[in-house]
């Protein structure tokens, strides 16, 4: 059985990259940066912290 644990969306807005992340534990949040690498790093760090601290079932 599959279960959606998070959704990640990347957008380009003018001169910045925007990532929208949605998860049950963290809700909806946005990250912004001038490069895709910096935004991806922000998303990875946040999701790593969220899932490392999440209780396992």
N, C-alpha and C positions, 0 to 999 in steps of 0.2 A: 504494500500500500504506500502511495506517495503522499507526502504532506508538505505543503508550501511553508517554508520557515522564514523566508525573506524575499523581498522583491527589490531589485536595484535597477534604476533607470538613469542613463547618462544623456545629458542634453548640452548642446552648444548654444550659448546665448551671447550674441555680440562677440566680445573679446574674452569671455570666460567659459569655463566648463562647470556644469551643475550636475550633481548626482543627487537623486532622490532615493532614499532607502526607507523601506517600510518593513517592520517586523512586529510580531505580537508583543514581544517584551519591550522593544524600544520605541514603538510607535512610528510615526512618520517624521523624518528629518531630512535636511538638505545640507550639502557640502558644496562649497564654491572655491574655485581656484583659477589661476591663469593657465595652468597646464594640466593635461589629463593625468600625468603621473602624480602630481601633488594631490589631486582629488581622489584618485584610486588609492593612494597611500592612506588618506584620511578614512575612506570607507573600510579598507582592510583592517586598520587598527581598531576602529569602532566595532566592527562585527566580530573580530577576534575577542575583544574584551567581553562583548555581550554573550557570545556562545561559550566562552571558557567559564563564565560565572553562572551560566544557566543550569538549573537542576536537570539531571538526566532521568528519564522515565523508564 
